[in-house]
Every structure is written in structure tokens, then in C-alpha cells.
Amino acid sequence: MKFSLFALPIIAMSLFLVGLCGNIFSPSTFKKSSSTTKTINLETPQGEKIELDNLSKNEKLKGKWILLDFWASWNSESMKDRNVLNEVYSQYNSKNLEIVSVSLDNSKERWKTAIAQNNSSWLELSDLQGWESAVCNKYKVSGLPYHVLLNPKGEIVKTAITNQELVEVLKEVL
């Protein structure tokens, strides 16, 4: 009988802990909340809002291959890269490629000045949040310049493409 009385508190404590852990580790605890999925809206230099997640549904971009170009006016490699992108755009735009540049600038004035200097003719976007932009997390941008190639369905085909890789991939798919 002594064993039973001694075991009773241990059994009770064990049941309590199992119940507690059952609540903590239940599958519902690990479900992602749909409210944490945030729509990423960026703006053109003219102030037009563009929803990044729906680029492939945009009339100008629908059915096209999209090269997301992440850059910043303060990054010298990005600025050099934009010269190469001008060549890529002139060569592949007629073959169903559009470029969408996403700036990680914080200053609208510097961003607009860099666009004017580059004379780009593709879609330019930014939320002027720099590295704090949600787009950095979404596409895992870790350095600049950084490229993401999307197929006409909006699916990621390749990321962190160097200029040489970009040309090779574009030759394959277009």
C-alpha cells in the first residue's frame, strides 16, 4: 500500500505534465496564422502602387518571363550591373522578357536620380525601406546586385544569378 500512496502524487504530476505538454505541442500550436502573410506593395517613382505577389497578373507583365533585379543607388556593383541589364533588356525584351527593378534605397531622391542616370525603360519599384523591406525576406536577398528569374506563371526559376548565368539561362529559356 505504501508504494501505491507514494506513486499516486507522481502519477498525478505526470498526468498534469502530459496534459500541459499536450497543449503546448499540439498541432494547432504549429499552424501558421494566415494573418502573418503580408501583401508586399511597392511603388513606382510616380507613386503608383504595385502588388509584388501579383506581378504575373499585371497587364504589362502577364505571360512574360520576369527578371527581378534588386539594387540600390548607393551600391556601386548594382550601378555597374544596371548597364549590363540595359543590354540584356534590349536583347531579350522582344523575346518575352521584362525586367522589374526593386530598389533597396531609403531616399526617394537618390533612387529617382539613379533611375534617370541609368535611363532604364523597365518597371522600377521600391518601398524605400532599404534592407528592412519585406521583399528582402521574401526573396532571401542577401547582397546586391541580386537577381530572381520568374517564369510566366510567376514561379521562381533561378535566384542570385550573376550576369553570365543570366545570359546563359535566358538563351536556354527564350
Buried (B, 14 or more C-beta within 10 A) or exposed (E): EEEEEEEEEEEEEEEEEEEEEEEEEEEEEEEEEEEEEEEBEBBEBEEEEBEBEEBBEBEEBEEBBBBBBBBBBBBEEBBEBBEBBBEBBEBBBEEEBBBBBBBBBBBBEBBBEBBEEBEBEBBBBBBBBBEEBBBBEEBEBEEBBBBBBBBBEBEEBBEBBEBEEBBEBBEEBE
